[in-house]
Amino acid sequence: MNDLIGFLSARYDEEECEARDAIMVHDRGLFALHDVEAKRAVLALWTDSDARAKFPNYDGGHASALEEVFRALATAHASHPGYREEWRP
């Protein structure tokens, strides 16, 4: 799962760079920046122990649900050479 989280994090870094460039050209860049911020907040539910503490039953089901969310999010980058078919939901 750490490989998938790292993959998504790297894609969001790329999206953020593209969005910052787009701000100069179009207001759509602001949406893209907020979109990346929201996706990173979802990733933090896996990596941030404070975020994990918000869910008392984290290991009893929330973690599995998050894994499926991450797999679904990763499909947006399925054409990237670093994407692995084993991540497909």
RALINGI-V409433 format. One record per residue. N is the residue number from 1. RES is the residue in one small letter. SS is DSSP state (alpha for helix, beta for strand, coil for the rest). PSI is psi in radians with two decimals (* if undefined). NEAR is the number of other ideal C-beta (glycine too) atoms within 12 Angstrom. Layout:
# RALINGI-V409433
N/RES/SS/PSI/NEAR  N/RES/SS/PSI/NEAR
This chain:
# RALINGI-V409433
1/m/coil/-0.57/22  2/n/alpha/-0.60/13  3/d/alpha/-0.72/17  4/l/alpha/-0.75/31  5/i/alpha/-0.77/28  6/g/alpha/-0.71/20  7/f/alpha/-0.87/29  8/l/alpha/-0.75/38  9/s/alpha/-0.75/27  10/a/alpha/-0.68/23  11/r/alpha/-0.65/31  12/y/alpha/-0.58/31  13/d/alpha/-0.77/18  14/e/alpha/-0.76/21  15/e/alpha/-0.67/29  16/e/alpha/-0.76/24  17/c/alpha/-0.78/17  18/e/alpha/-0.70/21  19/a/alpha/-0.71/26  20/r/alpha/-0.67/17  21/d/alpha/-0.66/16  22/a/alpha/-0.46/20  23/i/alpha/-0.62/18  24/m/coil/-0.47/12  25/v/coil/-0.65/13  26/h/coil/2.61/13  27/d/coil/-0.27/13  28/r/alpha/-0.44/16  29/g/alpha/-0.60/21  30/l/alpha/-0.74/17  31/f/alpha/-0.79/16  32/a/alpha/-0.70/25  33/l/alpha/-0.74/23  34/h/alpha/-0.61/18  35/d/alpha/-0.79/23  36/v/alpha/-0.72/30  37/e/alpha/-0.74/18  38/a/alpha/-0.73/18  39/k/alpha/-0.67/31  40/r/alpha/-0.58/26  41/a/alpha/-0.64/17  42/v/alpha/-0.76/27  43/l/alpha/-0.62/31  44/a/alpha/-0.42/22  45/l/alpha/-0.37/27  46/w/alpha/-0.68/31  47/t/alpha/-0.37/22  48/d/coil/2.02/18  49/s/alpha/-0.55/12  50/d/alpha/-0.71/11  51/a/alpha/-0.69/19  52/r/alpha/-0.57/18  53/a/alpha/-0.32/13  54/k/coil/-0.32/13  55/f/coil/1.78/20  56/p/coil/-0.45/10  57/n/coil/0.60/13  58/y/alpha/-0.91/20  59/d/alpha/-0.19/13  60/g/alpha/0.16/10  61/g/coil/-0.60/13  62/h/alpha/-0.68/20  63/a/alpha/-0.74/20  64/s/alpha/-0.70/17  65/a/alpha/-0.73/20  66/l/alpha/-0.69/28  67/e/alpha/-0.73/24  68/e/alpha/-0.64/21  69/v/alpha/-0.79/25  70/f/alpha/-0.70/35  71/r/alpha/-0.74/27  72/a/alpha/-0.76/20  73/l/alpha/-0.65/33  74/a/alpha/-0.44/35  75/t/alpha/-0.38/22  76/a/alpha/-0.32/23  77/h/alpha/0.43/26  78/a/coil/-0.40/20  79/s/coil/-0.12/10  80/h/coil/2.44/17  81/p/coil/-0.36/10  82/g/coil/-0.11/19  83/y/coil/2.45/22  84/r/coil/2.33/19  85/e/alpha/-0.47/11  86/e/alpha/-0.29/13  87/w/alpha/-0.24/27  88/r/coil/2.31/17  89/p/coil/*/17
